[in-house]
């Protein structure tokens, strides 16, 4: 039960990140906000899994990998290249 | 106890970084706030989780793995975003002369400092308010 307060604080942080993602003027702004949102969600998952001893830790690892791949893919697309170049 | 302190500090640092993500004016300065959220917040919380979990368990091993992964990938992702933003034409705020453009094109151009009146033309435009007349300075682009 002691991990409830950091989870609420992190929910506020994720709301701020979503605000920047919704009204970022350019596309890289939205990608940046999505990356920050992913890391905040990862920390929420880790705290929740510490309490319930659940499989959320594995989901956090996979989600960090997917967030990194999405960031790299969108930035390569904005440069006008493919993923291998 | 150490783990709880680290977890609380990490969550507060995450809120500070997310607030900076809103307040900063430019994408190249917002990358700084995003790094604060990524490394400062998440890695501090994960280090606290290592202290909180039972000693030498699979749980803390996964947490250390996640710390190493975030330390490796976060700077690379931020660098790629900033590079893509420059290549897709997002200019920094208050940019007067782009030296990197000359460098990419391979043209050597000496540093020209524009004079004050060249890039900051000020036109006084007044508006009536009661009996007095106030003047307001307004900037013109170009």
Backbone of each chain as ProteinMPNN parsed JSONL, in Angstrom:
{"seq_chain_A": "XXXXXXXXXXXXXXXXXXXXXXXXXXXXXXXXXXXXXXXXXXXXXXXXXXXXXXXXXXXXXXXXXXXXXXXXXXXXXXXXXXXXX", "coords_chain_A": {"N_chain_A": [[0.822, -1.204, 0.0], [2.136, 1.115, 0.345], [3.097, 2.016, -1.984], [1.251, 3.455, -3.318], [1.116, 6.247, -3.386], [3.404, 7.245, -4.942], [2.532, 6.145, -7.369], [0.259, 7.64, -7.96], [1.431, 10.18, -8.249], [3.01, 9.693, -10.479], [1.019, 9.219, -12.324], [0.028, 11.794, -12.665], [2.272, 12.919, -13.933], [2.249, 11.457, -16.326], [-0.089, 12.432, -17.428], [0.65, 15.07, -17.981], [2.602, 14.582, -19.943], [0.988, 13.494, -21.926], [-0.504, 15.718, -22.591], [1.383, 17.343, -23.886], [1.849, 15.662, -26.017], [-0.571, 15.703, -27.346], [-0.961, 18.36, -28.239], [1.46, 19.081, -29.657], [3.485, 21.171, -31.636], [4.912, 20.175, -33.837], [5.781, 17.112, -35.596], [8.071, 15.654, -34.485], [7.914, 16.577, -31.847], [5.668, 15.267, -30.88], [6.559, 12.639, -30.991], [8.609, 12.702, -29.146], [7.185, 13.255, -26.795], [5.704, 10.927, -26.664], [7.69, 9.06, -26.155], [8.575, 9.851, -23.607], [6.203, 9.417, -22.23], [5.992, 6.649, -22.456], [8.145, 5.825, -20.849], [7.306, 6.726, -18.356], [5.026, 5.161, -17.979], [6.252, 2.682, -17.867], [7.576, 2.861, -15.391], [5.369, 3.02, -13.685], [4.231, 0.487, -14.112], [6.26, -1.157, -13.05], [6.203, -0.46, -10.351], [3.598, -1.281, -9.664], [3.82, -4.014, -10.1], [5.605, -4.682, -8.153], [4.038, -4.658, -5.923], [2.033, -6.592, -6.329], [3.354, -8.823, -7.189], [3.453, -9.796, -9.862], [3.148, -10.542, -13.435], [3.795, -8.149, -14.608], [6.303, -6.993, -14.806], [7.731, -8.249, -16.877], [6.199, -7.381, -19.01], [6.826, -4.701, -18.887], [9.536, -4.686, -19.666], [9.322, -5.563, -22.352], [7.769, -3.478, -23.334], [9.474, -1.28, -23.148], [11.381, -1.929, -25.083], [9.763, -1.908, -27.375], [8.95, 0.773, -27.433], [11.385, 2.077, -27.916], [12.003, 1.053, -30.486], [9.865, 2.082, -31.954], [10.351, 4.848, -31.755], [12.824, 5.076, -33.141], [12.005, 4.203, -35.667], [10.087, 6.123, -36.499], [11.681, 8.411, -36.542], [13.526, 7.76, -38.508], [11.784, 7.633, -40.646], [11.016, 10.282, -40.864], [13.365, 11.415, -41.728], [13.414, 10.468, -44.259], [14.346, 7.98, -44.951], [14.866, 4.367, -44.99], [14.532, 1.66, -42.563], [16.907, 0.181, -42.487], [19.016, 1.733, -43.337]], "CA_chain_A": [[0.0, 0.0, 0.0], [2.963, 2.315, 0.401], [3.487, 2.462, -3.324], [0.135, 4.107, -3.998], [1.333, 7.684, -3.576], [4.195, 7.458, -6.16], [1.77, 5.82, -8.574], [-0.588, 8.787, -8.286], [2.29, 11.261, -8.754], [3.418, 9.331, -11.838], [-0.135, 9.412, -13.202], [0.014, 13.221, -13.008], [3.336, 13.134, -14.92], [1.831, 10.913, -17.623], [-1.092, 13.343, -17.986], [1.374, 16.202, -18.559], [3.218, 14.118, -21.185], [-0.07, 13.343, -22.942], [-0.882, 17.059, -23.039], [2.353, 17.757, -24.912], [1.679, 14.822, -27.2], [-1.769, 16.063, -28.104], [-0.798, 19.623, -28.945], [2.816, 19.447, -30.035], [3.365, 21.828, -32.94], [5.509, 19.413, -34.933], [5.724, 15.66, -35.393], [9.062, 15.192, -33.5], [7.426, 16.862, -30.502], [4.76, 14.191, -30.462], [7.353, 11.43, -30.764], [9.331, 12.927, -27.883], [6.224, 13.106, -25.701], [5.342, 9.515, -26.587], [8.8, 8.357, -25.52], [8.517, 10.158, -22.173], [5.013, 8.737, -21.702], [6.307, 5.221, -22.341], [9.009, 5.573, -19.686], [6.504, 6.906, -17.132], [4.172, 3.987, -17.85], [7.127, 1.589, -17.431], [7.804, 2.936, -13.943], [4.108, 2.663, -13.011], [4.103, -0.969, -14.192], [7.211, -1.788, -12.132], [5.716, -0.273, -8.976], [2.433, -2.131, -9.439], [4.227, -5.414, -10.041], [6.27, -4.883, -6.855], [3.021, -4.874, -4.911], [1.211, -7.789, -6.539], [4.234, -9.913, -7.616], [2.737, -10.233, -11.048], [3.965, -10.615, -14.644], [3.878, -6.826, -15.237], [7.712, -6.65, -15.038], [8.091, -8.694, -18.229], [5.528, -6.483, -19.941], [7.579, -3.446, -18.871], [10.739, -4.865, -20.498], [8.912, -5.599, -23.761], [7.251, -2.169, -23.719], [10.598, -0.372, -23.369], [11.964, -2.27, -26.393], [8.856, -1.461, -28.438], [9.007, 2.221, -27.493], [12.632, 2.476, -28.592], [11.915, 0.741, -31.91], [8.945, 3.041, -32.563], [11.037, 6.134, -31.871], [13.814, 5.022, -34.222], [11.313, 4.056, -36.949], [9.482, 7.385, -36.905], [12.712, 9.394, -36.881], [14.065, 7.402, -39.83], [10.785, 7.99, -41.653], [11.039, 11.742, -41.063], [14.54, 11.75, -42.529], [13.228, 10.008, -45.627], [15.109, 6.76, -45.218], [14.25, 3.151, -44.473], [15.083, 1.298, -41.272], [18.223, -0.426, -42.547], [20.06, 2.648, -43.795]], "C_chain_A": [[0.859, 1.257, 0.0], [3.335, 2.835, -0.979], [2.344, 3.169, -4.034], [0.43, 5.571, -4.31], [2.259, 7.973, -4.775], [3.445, 7.118, -7.43], [0.864, 6.982, -8.964], [0.238, 9.947, -8.836], [2.7, 10.975, -10.198], [2.25, 9.442, -12.806], [-0.258, 10.882, -13.604], [1.07, 13.521, -14.076], [2.926, 12.612, -16.291], [0.756, 11.79, -18.253], [-0.42, 14.555, -18.624], [2.02, 15.813, -19.883], [2.172, 13.98, -22.288], [-0.527, 14.699, -23.461], [0.07, 17.554, -24.117], [2.2, 16.923, -26.185], [0.479, 15.212, -28.018], [-1.583, 17.366, -28.86], [0.671, 20.0, -29.091], [2.749, 20.092, -31.405], [3.888, 20.977, -34.093], [5.464, 17.921, -34.59], [6.814, 15.178, -34.42], [8.687, 15.511, -32.06], [6.545, 15.735, -29.995], [5.531, 12.909, -30.173], [8.094, 11.514, -29.435], [8.401, 12.716, -26.695], [5.808, 11.647, -25.548], [6.433, 8.706, -25.89], [8.802, 8.597, -23.999], [7.332, 9.45, -21.518], [5.27, 7.246, -21.507], [7.161, 4.955, -21.113], [8.243, 5.757, -18.381], [5.612, 5.689, -16.902], [4.987, 2.768, -17.405], [7.338, 1.646, -15.918], [6.535, 2.623, -13.155], [3.935, 1.149, -12.979], [5.011, -1.661, -13.183], [6.742, -1.652, -10.686], [4.518, -1.174, -8.693], [2.822, -3.598, -9.323], [4.99, -5.704, -8.741], [5.246, -5.196, -5.766], [2.338, -6.23, -5.075], [2.024, -9.007, -6.941], [3.687, -10.598, -8.866], [3.701, -10.295, -12.235], [4.146, -9.262, -15.299], [5.318, -6.411, -15.519], [8.149, -7.051, -16.437], [7.445, -7.8, -19.283], [6.266, -5.155, -20.017], [8.825, -3.549, -19.748], [10.383, -4.823, -21.985], [8.445, -4.22, -24.223], [8.381, -1.167, -23.942], [11.256, -0.641, -24.721], [11.088, -1.728, -27.52], [8.857, 0.061, -28.563], [10.248, 2.717, -28.205], [12.554, 2.225, -30.093], [10.977, 1.719, -32.619], [9.582, 4.404, -32.756], [12.0, 6.15, -33.044], [13.117, 4.96, -35.579], [10.734, 5.384, -37.407], [10.552, 8.404, -37.278], [13.367, 9.068, -38.217], [13.084, 7.776, -40.932], [10.801, 9.496, -41.92], [12.26, 12.167, -41.862], [14.393, 11.31, -43.964], [14.033, 8.783, -45.969], [14.309, 5.541, -44.761], [14.997, 2.745, -43.198], [16.521, 0.795, -41.359], [19.334, 0.553, -42.827], [20.669, 3.423, -42.64]], "O_chain_A": [[0.37, 2.344, -0.309], [3.827, 3.954, -1.123], [2.445, 3.458, -5.227], [0.044, 6.078, -5.363], [1.945, 8.862, -5.566], [3.686, 7.731, -8.47], [0.711, 7.284, -10.148], [-0.187, 10.624, -9.773], [2.737, 11.877, -11.035], [2.454, 9.728, -13.986], [-0.606, 11.187, -14.745], [0.812, 14.278, -15.012], [3.216, 13.243, -17.307], [0.683, 11.89, -19.478], [-0.853, 15.024, -19.677], [2.004, 16.591, -20.837], [2.435, 14.309, -23.445], [-0.896, 14.828, -24.629], [-0.356, 18.109, -25.13], [2.399, 17.424, -27.292], [0.485, 15.076, -29.241], [-2.006, 17.473, -30.011], [1.083, 21.094, -28.704], [2.019, 19.605, -32.268], [3.364, 21.049, -35.205], [5.155, 17.528, -33.465], [6.504, 14.339, -33.574], [9.094, 14.796, -31.144], [6.652, 15.305, -28.847], [5.21, 12.179, -29.235], [8.193, 10.533, -28.698], [8.774, 12.08, -25.709], [5.585, 11.178, -24.432], [6.142, 7.782, -25.13], [9.002, 7.671, -23.213], [7.436, 8.947, -20.399], [4.827, 6.653, -20.523], [6.937, 3.973, -20.405], [8.486, 5.041, -17.409], [5.456, 5.235, -15.769], [4.489, 1.923, -16.661], [7.289, 0.62, -15.24], [6.606, 2.03, -12.078], [3.544, 0.584, -11.957], [4.606, -2.625, -12.534], [6.858, -2.586, -9.893], [4.423, -1.763, -7.616], [2.227, -4.343, -8.543], [5.015, -6.845, -8.281], [5.545, -5.907, -4.807], [2.091, -6.932, -4.094], [1.481, -10.108, -7.033], [3.492, -11.813, -8.903], [4.909, -10.125, -12.074], [4.606, -9.2, -16.439], [5.549, -5.565, -16.383], [8.85, -6.298, -17.113], [8.049, -7.496, -20.311], [6.332, -4.543, -21.082], [9.142, -2.618, -20.488], [11.041, -4.147, -22.776], [8.691, -3.831, -25.365], [8.279, -0.302, -24.811], [11.643, 0.292, -25.425], [11.587, -1.164, -28.494], [8.773, 0.589, -29.672], [10.188, 3.656, -28.999], [12.978, 3.062, -30.889], [11.248, 2.139, -33.744], [9.385, 5.047, -33.787], [12.014, 7.088, -33.841], [13.571, 5.585, -36.538], [10.868, 5.745, -38.577], [10.368, 9.178, -38.218], [13.725, 9.969, -38.975], [13.49, 8.186, -42.02], [10.621, 9.934, -43.056], [12.213, 13.157, -42.592], [15.173, 11.733, -44.817], [14.371, 8.556, -47.13], [13.213, 5.673, -44.215], [15.965, 3.394, -42.8], [17.285, 0.96, -40.408], [20.498, 0.239, -42.58], [21.566, 4.24, -42.849]]}, "seq_chain_B": "XXXXXXXXXXXXXXXXXXXXXXXXXXXXXXXXXXXXXXXXXXXXXXXXXXXXXXXXXXXXXXXXXXXXXXXXXXXXXXXXXXXXXXXXXXXXXXXXXXXXXXXXXXXXXXXXXXXXXXXXXXXXXXXXXXXXXXXXXXXXXX", "coords_chain_B": {"N_chain_B": [[13.915, 1.198, 3.407], [15.715, 2.957, 2.128], [15.022, 2.334, -0.435], [12.366, 3.247, -0.599], [12.749, 6.002, -0.326], [14.196, 6.522, -2.654], [12.297, 5.81, -4.581], [10.266, 7.704, -4.145], [11.691, 10.081, -4.707], [12.288, 9.655, -7.406], [9.729, 9.671, -8.567], [8.907, 12.281, -8.109], [10.848, 13.683, -9.55], [10.164, 12.83, -12.082], [7.702, 14.142, -12.451], [8.619, 16.77, -12.458], [10.212, 16.785, -14.767], [8.244, 16.229, -16.711], [6.736, 18.499, -16.504], [8.569, 20.372, -17.428], [8.617, 19.5, -20.024], [6.312, 20.568, -21.002], [6.71, 23.31, -20.602], [8.996, 24.224, -21.947], [10.239, 26.043, -24.802], [10.869, 24.935, -27.28], [11.768, 22.312, -29.571], [14.35, 21.354, -29.421], [15.179, 22.09, -26.93], [13.322, 20.749, -25.485], [14.14, 18.14, -25.594], [15.941, 17.916, -23.555], [14.287, 17.957, -21.255], [12.902, 15.619, -21.696], [14.918, 13.733, -21.423], [15.38, 14.016, -18.71], [13.005, 12.924, -17.684], [13.254, 10.296, -18.647], [15.846, 9.158, -17.822], [16.446, 10.283, -15.286], [14.035, 10.019, -13.787], [12.84, 7.373, -14.291], [15.019, 5.568, -14.038], [15.862, 6.077, -11.438], [13.659, 5.225, -9.973], [13.748, 2.524, -10.65], [16.167, 1.728, -9.485], [15.477, 2.085, -6.838], [13.568, 0.065, -6.671], [15.182, -2.167, -6.902], [16.37, -2.092, -4.378], [14.13, -2.5, -2.823], [13.042, -4.979, -3.496], [13.217, -8.539, -2.714], [16.429, -9.854, -1.683], [18.825, -10.624, -4.171], [17.059, -11.808, -6.081], [15.05, -12.99, -8.867], [13.572, -10.921, -9.624], [14.929, -8.49, -8.975], [17.04, -8.835, -10.689], [15.844, -8.614, -13.214], [15.118, -5.973, -13.027], [17.603, -4.642, -12.949], [18.48, -5.294, -15.475], [16.636, -3.847, -17.0], [17.385, -1.261, -16.269], [19.964, -1.069, -17.422], [19.284, -1.323, -20.097], [17.691, 0.957, -20.53], [19.56, 2.981, -20.049], [21.201, 2.549, -22.227], [19.561, 2.933, -24.517], [18.108, 5.332, -24.341], [19.627, 7.834, -24.824], [20.276, 7.399, -27.506], [17.796, 7.308, -28.833], [16.807, 9.896, -28.327], [18.723, 11.464, -29.611], [18.307, 10.623, -32.249], [15.735, 11.596, -32.701], [16.133, 14.374, -32.507], [17.874, 14.801, -34.638], [16.241, 14.023, -36.781], [14.309, 15.974, -36.555], [15.744, 18.274, -37.23], [16.384, 17.639, -39.86], [13.897, 17.462, -41.034], [13.117, 20.006, -41.109], [12.482, 21.628, -38.906], [12.976, 24.562, -37.311], [15.155, 26.037, -34.848], [13.971, 28.12, -32.139], [14.117, 31.669, -32.232], [16.199, 31.836, -34.082], [18.855, 33.208, -35.878], [20.854, 33.027, -37.824], [21.711, 30.276, -39.741], [24.29, 28.272, -39.279], [24.899, 25.648, -39.647], [23.641, 24.856, -41.921], [25.146, 25.911, -44.022], [27.397, 24.389, -43.594], [26.571, 21.783, -44.125], [25.951, 22.047, -46.826], [28.452, 22.476, -47.818], [29.524, 24.922, -48.298], [31.626, 27.57, -47.679], [31.092, 30.118, -45.533], [31.592, 33.283, -44.192], [31.157, 34.387, -40.814], [28.49, 36.414, -40.371], [27.448, 39.087, -38.634], [24.338, 40.316, -38.044], [23.084, 43.663, -37.983], [21.526, 45.585, -35.358], [19.197, 46.939, -36.158], [18.466, 45.558, -38.334], [17.259, 43.01, -37.981], [15.34, 43.445, -36.143], [12.873, 45.161, -36.424], [11.066, 47.832, -35.284], [7.863, 48.952, -34.858], [5.997, 51.64, -33.881], [2.762, 51.479, -32.645], [-0.13, 52.955, -31.802], [-2.791, 52.981, -29.383], [-5.962, 54.106, -28.251], [-6.765, 54.836, -24.917], [-8.91, 55.825, -22.753], [-8.205, 59.13, -21.919], [-5.523, 59.378, -22.253], [-2.819, 58.42, -24.397], [-1.491, 55.434, -25.269], [1.51, 53.797, -26.201], [2.605, 51.039, -27.984], [5.062, 48.621, -28.512], [5.673, 46.746, -31.36], [6.786, 43.818, -32.896], [8.127, 43.19, -36.131], [8.226, 40.658, -38.506], [11.088, 39.539, -40.383]], "CA_chain_B": [[13.804, 2.646, 3.62], [16.43, 3.619, 1.034], [14.236, 2.123, -1.658], [11.2, 4.143, -0.604], [13.214, 7.374, -0.594], [14.558, 6.617, -4.073], [11.083, 5.764, -5.397], [9.591, 9.005, -4.054], [12.485, 11.072, -5.438], [12.128, 9.403, -8.838], [8.41, 10.094, -9.054], [8.849, 13.754, -8.119], [11.675, 14.138, -10.669], [9.379, 12.601, -13.299], [6.727, 15.23, -12.597], [9.348, 17.993, -12.828], [10.586, 16.666, -16.175], [7.061, 16.346, -17.559], [6.354, 19.916, -16.499], [9.485, 21.015, -18.355], [8.222, 19.115, -21.384], [5.282, 21.516, -21.432], [7.083, 24.72, -20.495], [10.105, 24.645, -22.798], [9.664, 26.64, -26.004], [11.475, 24.504, -28.521], [11.967, 20.861, -29.46], [15.742, 21.057, -29.054], [15.296, 22.192, -25.474], [12.452, 19.753, -24.866], [14.87, 16.879, -25.465], [16.539, 17.932, -22.212], [13.266, 17.553, -20.279], [12.571, 14.213, -21.933], [15.985, 12.939, -20.813], [15.147, 14.03, -17.262], [11.971, 11.934, -17.384], [13.716, 8.94, -18.94], [16.966, 8.659, -17.021], [16.352, 10.707, -13.899], [12.881, 9.473, -13.1], [12.619, 5.934, -14.378], [16.143, 4.79, -13.515], [15.879, 6.211, -9.977], [12.612, 4.334, -9.457], [14.186, 1.132, -10.804], [17.188, 1.461, -8.47], [14.74, 1.9, -5.593], [12.919, -1.251, -6.722], [16.23, -3.146, -6.592], [16.531, -2.145, -2.931], [12.906, -2.941, -2.158], [12.763, -6.38, -3.792], [14.058, -9.465, -1.939], [17.828, -9.809, -2.104], [19.282, -11.586, -5.173], [15.953, -12.544, -6.674], [14.9, -12.791, -10.308], [12.925, -9.627, -9.782], [15.94, -7.424, -9.026], [17.841, -9.06, -11.903], [15.112, -7.994, -14.323], [15.161, -4.522, -12.853], [18.931, -4.184, -13.374], [18.481, -5.422, -16.943], [15.867, -2.718, -17.535], [18.199, -0.052, -16.071], [21.031, -1.054, -18.434], [18.665, -1.1, -21.408], [17.265, 2.356, -20.656], [20.765, 3.797, -20.18], [21.755, 2.425, -23.579], [18.707, 3.337, -25.632], [17.496, 6.659, -24.235], [20.346, 8.87, -25.581], [20.217, 7.128, -28.951], [16.487, 7.71, -29.332], [16.692, 11.348, -28.292], [19.582, 11.98, -30.676], [17.663, 10.359, -33.545], [14.595, 12.508, -32.857], [16.617, 15.731, -32.767], [18.411, 14.809, -35.996], [15.111, 13.988, -37.711], [13.632, 17.266, -36.496], [16.497, 19.238, -38.026], [16.327, 17.309, -41.287], [12.569, 17.69, -41.573], [12.899, 21.433, -41.298], [12.054, 22.375, -37.72], [14.042, 25.492, -36.943], [15.141, 26.477, -33.458], [13.352, 29.41, -31.916], [15.036, 32.811, -32.197], [17.381, 31.555, -34.904], [19.136, 34.33, -36.768], [21.611, 32.571, -38.98], [21.948, 28.848, -39.591], [25.637, 27.961, -39.744], [24.987, 24.228, -39.995], [23.167, 24.716, -43.292], [26.32, 26.131, -44.874], [28.353, 23.297, -43.4], [26.053, 20.617, -44.851], [26.044, 22.311, -48.256], [29.846, 22.526, -48.197], [29.891, 26.28, -48.674], [32.217, 28.306, -46.588], [30.589, 31.479, -45.471], [32.044, 33.888, -42.937], [30.116, 34.735, -39.851], [27.993, 37.779, -40.536], [26.575, 39.492, -37.534], [23.413, 41.355, -38.498], [22.97, 44.801, -37.068], [20.329, 45.564, -34.516], [17.994, 47.416, -36.844], [18.15, 44.712, -39.476], [16.348, 41.919, -37.685], [14.356, 43.806, -35.134], [12.251, 46.428, -36.795], [10.052, 48.158, -34.283], [6.899, 49.94, -35.352], [5.084, 52.076, -32.825], [1.361, 51.55, -33.034], [-0.796, 53.425, -30.596], [-4.226, 52.759, -29.248], [-6.504, 55.041, -27.272], [-7.296, 54.262, -23.685], [-9.275, 56.996, -21.983], [-7.697, 60.361, -22.538], [-4.106, 59.245, -22.603], [-2.549, 57.587, -25.559], [-0.369, 54.551, -24.97], [2.203, 53.256, -27.365], [3.035, 49.657, -27.778], [6.034, 48.207, -29.525], [5.299, 45.484, -31.995], [7.883, 43.36, -33.765], [7.779, 42.771, -37.485], [9.12, 39.586, -38.986], [11.842, 39.859, -41.581]], "C_chain_B": [[14.496, 3.423, 2.509], [15.631, 3.51, -0.259], [13.042, 3.043, -1.726], [11.603, 5.573, -0.917], [13.536, 7.54, -2.072], [13.311, 6.626, -4.954], [10.345, 7.101, -5.351], [10.346, 10.074, -4.829], [12.319, 10.898, -6.939], [10.791, 9.869, -9.356], [8.314, 11.611, -9.111], [9.685, 14.313, -9.264], [10.958, 13.92, -11.991], [8.366, 13.711, -13.525], [7.42, 16.518, -13.03], [9.734, 17.958, -14.307], [9.402, 16.8, -17.099], [6.568, 17.782, -17.603], [7.266, 20.72, -17.424], [9.178, 20.685, -19.794], [7.134, 20.038, -21.899], [5.849, 22.925, -21.539], [8.154, 25.15, -21.485], [9.6, 25.066, -24.177], [9.946, 25.9, -27.299], [11.715, 23.005, -28.432], [13.389, 20.537, -29.006], [15.986, 21.278, -27.572], [14.363, 21.216, -24.771], [13.125, 18.39, -24.759], [15.541, 16.76, -24.086], [15.527, 17.438, -21.174], [12.898, 16.084, -20.456], [13.644, 13.304, -21.358], [15.85, 12.903, -19.293], [14.092, 12.999, -16.883], [12.515, 10.523, -17.551], [14.729, 8.455, -17.924], [16.788, 9.015, -15.548], [15.212, 10.068, -13.15], [12.847, 7.972, -13.082], [13.768, 5.138, -13.777], [16.248, 4.913, -12.006], [14.839, 5.29, -9.35], [13.064, 2.877, -9.552], [15.278, 0.774, -9.79], [16.532, 1.272, -7.106], [14.059, 0.548, -5.529], [13.938, -2.356, -6.44], [16.438, -3.251, -5.079], [15.315, -2.735, -2.241], [12.64, -4.426, -2.339], [13.613, -7.281, -2.892], [15.422, -9.645, -2.579], [18.15, -10.958, -3.061], [18.14, -12.453, -5.714], [15.925, -12.284, -8.173], [14.339, -11.407, -10.595], [13.944, -8.494, -9.9], [16.84, -7.597, -10.243], [17.162, -8.433, -13.114], [15.161, -6.482, -14.24], [16.503, -3.95, -13.299], [19.068, -4.256, -14.889], [17.774, -4.238, -17.59], [16.637, -1.408, -17.386], [19.26, 0.057, -17.163], [20.442, -0.741, -19.812], [18.262, 0.359, -21.586], [18.476, 3.269, -20.789], [21.361, 3.697, -21.568], [20.873, 3.099, -24.612], [18.188, 4.762, -25.541], [18.28, 7.763, -24.958], [20.281, 8.665, -27.084], [18.891, 7.591, -29.541], [16.328, 9.215, -29.378], [17.524, 12.0, -29.396], [18.933, 11.787, -32.038], [16.495, 11.306, -33.769], [15.074, 13.914, -33.201], [17.171, 15.848, -34.184], [17.294, 14.82, -37.032], [14.369, 15.312, -37.724], [14.393, 18.305, -37.308], [16.361, 18.944, -39.509], [14.948, 17.536, -41.873], [12.188, 19.166, -41.526], [12.366, 22.19, -40.109], [13.203, 23.269, -37.28], [13.988, 25.803, -35.451], [14.527, 27.859, -33.327], [14.432, 30.477, -31.777], [16.318, 32.52, -32.963], [17.604, 32.719, -35.851], [19.877, 33.89, -38.01], [21.979, 31.117, -38.752], [23.312, 28.511, -40.167], [25.746, 26.521, -40.219], [24.542, 23.978, -41.428], [24.311, 24.914, -44.28], [27.28, 24.953, -44.792], [27.896, 22.05, -44.142], [26.2, 20.821, -46.345], [27.487, 22.37, -48.723], [30.307, 23.897, -48.624], [30.494, 26.965, -47.466], [31.719, 29.732, -46.621], [31.025, 32.101, -44.153], [30.869, 34.291, -42.073], [29.726, 36.197, -40.007], [27.086, 38.095, -39.367], [25.632, 40.581, -38.034], [23.308, 42.469, -37.471], [21.628, 44.759, -36.354], [19.08, 45.921, -35.307], [17.603, 46.49, -37.995], [17.108, 43.663, -39.132], [15.327, 42.257, -36.627], [13.777, 45.167, -35.479], [11.074, 46.687, -35.858], [9.142, 49.24, -34.852], [6.02, 50.374, -34.197], [3.652, 52.144, -33.338], [0.558, 51.888, -31.783], [-2.257, 53.026, -30.559], [-4.744, 53.623, -28.113], [-7.044, 54.285, -26.065], [-7.645, 55.415, -22.759], [-8.802, 58.251, -22.69], [-6.268, 60.196, -23.012], [-3.958, 58.325, -23.803], [-1.314, 56.758, -25.265], [0.24, 54.036, -26.259], [2.72, 51.877, -27.021], [3.993, 49.278, -28.895], [5.644, 46.849, -30.081], [6.393, 45.076, -32.972], [7.351, 42.93, -35.119], [8.75, 41.694, -37.904], [9.869, 40.058, -40.224], [12.818, 40.854, -41.261]], "O_chain_B": [[13.964, 4.41, 2.002], [15.567, 4.443, -1.06], [12.728, 3.571, -2.792], [10.92, 6.277, -1.661], [13.2, 8.557, -2.679], [13.254, 7.349, -5.949], [9.856, 7.582, -6.373], [9.736, 10.884, -5.528], [12.219, 11.884, -7.669], [10.707, 10.406, -10.461], [7.72, 12.169, -10.034], [9.296, 15.3, -9.889], [11.109, 14.713, -12.92], [8.184, 14.172, -14.652], [6.897, 17.267, -13.855], [9.607, 18.957, -15.015], [9.514, 17.412, -18.161], [6.042, 18.232, -18.621], [6.813, 21.63, -18.118], [9.442, 21.486, -20.69], [7.039, 20.27, -23.105], [5.508, 23.659, -22.467], [8.221, 26.328, -21.836], [8.625, 24.499, -24.67], [9.33, 26.2, -28.322], [11.853, 22.471, -27.331], [13.608, 19.56, -28.29], [16.919, 20.702, -27.013], [14.572, 20.884, -23.604], [12.732, 17.57, -23.929], [15.685, 15.67, -23.534], [15.855, 16.612, -20.323], [12.616, 15.387, -19.481], [13.334, 12.223, -20.857], [16.162, 11.895, -18.659], [14.245, 12.283, -15.894], [12.276, 9.654, -16.713], [14.503, 7.456, -17.241], [16.954, 8.169, -14.67], [15.378, 9.621, -12.015], [12.828, 7.35, -12.019], [13.539, 4.147, -13.084], [16.675, 3.968, -11.342], [15.096, 4.653, -8.329], [12.8, 2.083, -8.649], [15.316, -0.351, -9.291], [16.952, 0.428, -6.313], [13.975, -0.057, -4.461], [13.607, -3.363, -5.815], [16.653, -4.342, -4.551], [15.436, -3.388, -1.205], [12.079, -5.071, -1.453], [14.629, -6.832, -2.361], [15.58, -9.603, -3.8], [17.801, -12.11, -2.805], [18.254, -13.676, -5.789], [16.682, -11.459, -8.684], [14.588, -10.809, -11.642], [13.85, -7.649, -10.79], [17.351, -6.612, -10.776], [17.816, -7.798, -13.942], [15.238, -5.795, -15.258], [16.551, -2.904, -13.946], [19.691, -3.394, -15.51], [18.238, -3.692, -18.591], [16.564, -0.541, -18.257], [19.446, 1.119, -17.757], [21.027, 0.009, -20.593], [18.462, 0.936, -22.655], [18.438, 4.232, -21.556], [21.967, 4.654, -22.049], [21.385, 3.775, -25.504], [17.854, 5.353, -26.567], [17.663, 8.571, -25.652], [20.236, 9.628, -27.849], [18.858, 8.192, -30.615], [15.785, 9.76, -30.339], [17.091, 12.96, -30.032], [18.994, 12.674, -32.889], [16.278, 11.772, -34.887], [14.506, 14.574, -34.071], [16.969, 16.861, -34.855], [17.375, 15.528, -38.035], [13.858, 15.735, -38.761], [13.785, 19.125, -37.996], [16.238, 19.858, -40.324], [14.82, 17.778, -43.073], [11.063, 19.531, -41.865], [11.844, 23.294, -40.269], [14.276, 22.784, -36.92], [12.91, 25.83, -34.856], [14.551, 28.662, -34.26], [15.521, 30.214, -31.267], [17.402, 32.916, -32.536], [16.685, 33.166, -36.537], [19.566, 34.326, -39.118], [22.498, 30.762, -37.694], [23.485, 28.466, -41.385], [26.568, 26.198, -41.077], [24.989, 23.031, -42.076], [24.432, 24.174, -45.256], [27.897, 24.567, -45.784], [28.713, 21.335, -44.723], [26.535, 19.882, -47.067], [27.732, 22.32, -49.928], [31.361, 24.035, -49.244], [29.933, 26.937, -46.371], [31.898, 30.454, -47.602], [30.841, 31.494, -43.098], [29.753, 34.502, -42.547], [30.539, 37.098, -39.798], [26.072, 37.431, -39.153], [26.086, 41.662, -38.409], [23.425, 42.25, -36.266], [20.73, 43.996, -36.709], [18.034, 45.291, -35.151], [16.52, 46.631, -38.565], [16.172, 43.444, -39.901], [14.519, 41.405, -36.258], [14.149, 46.187, -34.897], [10.203, 45.835, -35.682], [9.6, 50.303, -35.271], [5.355, 49.536, -33.589], [3.374, 52.792, -34.347], [0.592, 51.14, -30.806], [-2.873, 52.767, -31.593], [-4.043, 53.847, -27.126], [-7.688, 53.243, -26.189], [-6.777, 55.931, -22.055], [-8.977, 58.411, -23.898], [-5.848, 60.776, -24.014], [-4.861, 57.566, -24.156], [-0.23, 57.294, -25.038], [-0.442, 53.866, -27.269], [3.201, 51.612, -25.92], [3.76, 49.577, -30.066], [5.325, 45.925, -29.333], [6.865, 45.886, -33.771], [6.257, 42.375, -35.227], [9.956, 41.806, -37.682], [9.365, 40.862, -41.008], [13.575, 41.279, -42.133]]}, "name": "protein", "num_of_chains": 2, "seq": "XXXXXXXXXXXXXXXXXXXXXXXXXXXXXXXXXXXXXXXXXXXXXXXXXXXXXXXXXXXXXXXXXXXXXXXXXXXXXXXXXXXXXXXXXXXXXXXXXXXXXXXXXXXXXXXXXXXXXXXXXXXXXXXXXXXXXXXXXXXXXXXXXXXXXXXXXXXXXXXXXXXXXXXXXXXXXXXXXXXXXXXXXXXXXXXXXXXXXXXXXXXXXXXXXXXXXXXXXXXXXXXXXXX"}
